[in-house]
C-alpha cells in the first residue's frame, strides 16, 4: 500500500521509496517491526469470516451450475464460480481494506489522525456515514471478482493434474495466489489510491484515478507493489489452501453425513 500510494516526487527529487526492499528498510528503521504490521487489526478481525464466505461462495457457484452433484465443471464454469465468491467477500473486505490503507499510509505522511482501527472506523462514520466506511467498494469488486475467478480456477486446474499431497496442495495454492494477484494488482493500485485520497479529489471515482496515474506516471504505475505482492502471494495462499483441505478432511471425518 505504501508503494502504491507514495506521493509523486518533486522535479529532481527521488521518490520516497525506490522499491519494495527500500520501503521495507525505511519502515523498519523509522517505525520498528510494528510499522510493518500497521493496519493489520482490521483485516485480522475479518479474515476468518471472509475466507469462510469466500469458499462458501465458490461452493455455491459450483452447485448453481451443476445439474447433478457429481457433474464435472469446465474451467470457464469454475472461473464463474470463483467470481461469485469475490462478490460475496467484498461486503467484508471493503471496509477492512479502507481502514488498513489509511492506517498504513499515515505514518509515511507524518500525520497521526487515527489511533487505531476502531478509531479510524468511528471517524470515517462520523465524517461521511456508512459511505465513508465503504469508500472504494466498486474498486474492491473490480479487483476481487476477476481475481477470485482466476484464483479458484487455477487451484482446481493444478489440483486435478495429480493426486493431492501436502507439497502439491502448497504448490497449487501458492501458484493460485500468484495468478490471483497478477490479475488483481492494477485494480488494487487504483483502490488504494482512491481509498486514501482526500474527500472530493476523485469525483468520478476510479476513472479519475486511472487518468491521473496514466498521465503522470505511465502504465507501469498500475503495477506498483508488484514485488511485495508476489513475495507474499505464494506462501500466504499455499497456507490458505492447505488449511482449507485439512479442515475439510477433518470435518468429513467427524461429521461425514453433514
N, C-alpha and C positions, 0 to 999 in steps of 0.2 A: 504493500500500500504506500509506503514512503517513497519508493522509487516511482510509482505510478503518479503520485501527486506532488512531487517536488516542483517548486516554482521554476519558471523559465529563468535562466541566468541572465544578468545584465550583459550587454555587449562587452566582450573582452574578459568576462569573468567565467571561471569554470562552474559547472553545475554543482549543486550541493552534494550529490553523490555521483561518483563516476561509474558505479556499477554495484552489483549485489554484495560483493565482499567488502567494498569500501563503505557501503551503508551498514553492513554488519559491524565492521570495526568501529565506525564513528558512533553508532548506537551503543555498543558495548562500552566504549571509553567514556562517552558522555552521560550514560544513564545506568550503566551496570547491566547485569544479567536480567534484571526485572524489566528493563527497557525493551528487551527482545520479546517479552510476553505482554506488553502493554495492550489493553483492549481485549484480552483473551477471556475475561469472565463471561461476557455476553455470549460468545459462541459456545463456550463450555456448557452454559446453562441450557442452550438449545440443541446441543449436538445429539443427545440421546433421542429425544422425540423427533428430531429432524431426520436422522438415519432410519428410525422406525417407520416414519411416514414415507421416506424415500423408497425403501424396499417394499413397503405395502403398496405404494403407488405403482411400482414396477410389476408386482404380482397381479394387481388388479388390471393393469394394462394388458397383461398376457391373457388373463381369463376372459376379458371382454372380446378378444379376437379368436378365442378357441371355441369351436363347436363342441368338441369333446375334450375332457381333461387331459387325454394323452396326445392331443394334436401337437405336432412339432411346428413351431412358428418359423417363418422365414426371417432373414436378418433385417429387412425393412420393417417387419412387424415387431421385432424386438426393439428396433430403434424407436418406433412409435410408442411402445410400452414404456421405454425409458423416458421419453419426452413427457409422458403423463406424470411420472414421478417428479420431474422438475417443476411442473405446475403445482403439485402438492407441497413441495418443500419450500417454495418461495414465500408462502404465508409465514413460515417460521424464520426463514433465512433473512428476509429483507430488513426487519428492524435490528436484528443482531449484527448484520453487516454494516448498517448505518452507524450504530454505536461504536463498533470496533474500529471502523475507518476514522471516525472523529477522534477517538482516544489515541489512535496510533500516530496521527499527524500533529497533535497539539504540542508534543514535546519538541518536535522539529521546528515549529513556528515560534517557540519561546513563550507562548501564552497558555496558561493553565486555566482553562474555562470550566472544565469538568473534573470533579474529584474522583469519579469512578463511573461504572456503567449505569448504576441506578440514578445517580445524579444527572448523568447525561440524558437518560430517558425522561426524567422529570422535566428538565429544562426544555428539551425538544417538544414535549407535550404542552408545556406552558406557553411556549412561543408560537407554535403552529398547530396544536392539536394532534390528532392521530395521523394526519397527513405528514406532519413533520417527522414522526417516528418512522413512517413507511416511505419516506422520500427515496426514490430510486427503485421502487418495486418493479416498474416496467423493464428497467435495465437488468434487474436481477432475473426476471423472467427470460429476457433475451439471452442472458448468459446460461441459465440453468436448464432451460428446455432443450435446446440442441445438444448442449454438453452432456446432459444426463442420458439422452438418446445414444450418443456415442459411447458413453461410459458403460452402460449395460450391454449394448450390442457387442462391444469389443470383448468384454468379460465372457459373455456367453459363447462367442466365437472361439476364443482361446480355451475356454473350459471344455468345449466339445472336441477339441483336437486330440486330447489324450485323457487317460484316466487321471482323476484328481488325486494328488498327494499334497502335502503341506508345501513343498517347494514350488509345485506347479500352481497352486492357489495363489501363493505370494507373487509368482511371476505374472500370472494372468491379471491379478488385481492391480499390481504395480503398473503394468502396461495400460490397463484400462484407465488408470488415473492420468497417465501421460497423454493418452488420446483425448480424454475428457478436457484437460486443460489446454491442449493445442487448439481446441475449438473455443474454449471459454475465455482465453486471455484478452482478445480485443474488447468484447463487451464488459469484461471485468475492469479494464482500464477506464472505459467510459463511465462505468458505475461508480468507481472510486472517486473520479474527478467530480462527478455530479453530486455525489452524496456529501462531499467535503467542501463544496463551493458555498460561498455566502448566499443568503436568500436573494433570489431575483437575478443572479448572474446569468443563468441559462434559462430564459423564459420559454424557449421552445424545446426544452429537455435535451435528450441525447443528440439531436441534430445539431444544436449549437455547440455542444461539447466536441462532437466529431469534426465539425467545420473548423473550430479553433485549433484542435490538435493537428489536423492535416495541414492547415495554413501555416502554423507557427513552427511545428516540429517534424512534419513529414509523416508518411505512412508507418515508419518504423516505431513511432511513438505509441502505436496501438499494441506493441509487444513489450512495453516497459515491464520489468519484473520477470521476464521470461525465465532467466536462470534461477532466480529464487523459487519460482513456482515449480519448476521441473525438479529441483533438488528435493522439494517437499513431496511432490506428487507420487513418486514411486513408493517410498516406504509407508507413507500415510495410507494410501489406498490398498497396498498389499496387506497391511494390518487390518483394514476395514473389512475386506472380503474374507480374510481368514477368520476374523471374529464372527462374521455372518455365517459362514459354513459350519464352524464349530458350534455356534448357538443352535442352528437348525438341526444338526445331528443330535445334540443334547436334548432338544425339545421333542424330536421324533422318538428318542429313546424313552423319555419319561412319560410322554403322552402320545403314543403312536396313532391314536384314532382322533386326535383333536383337529 
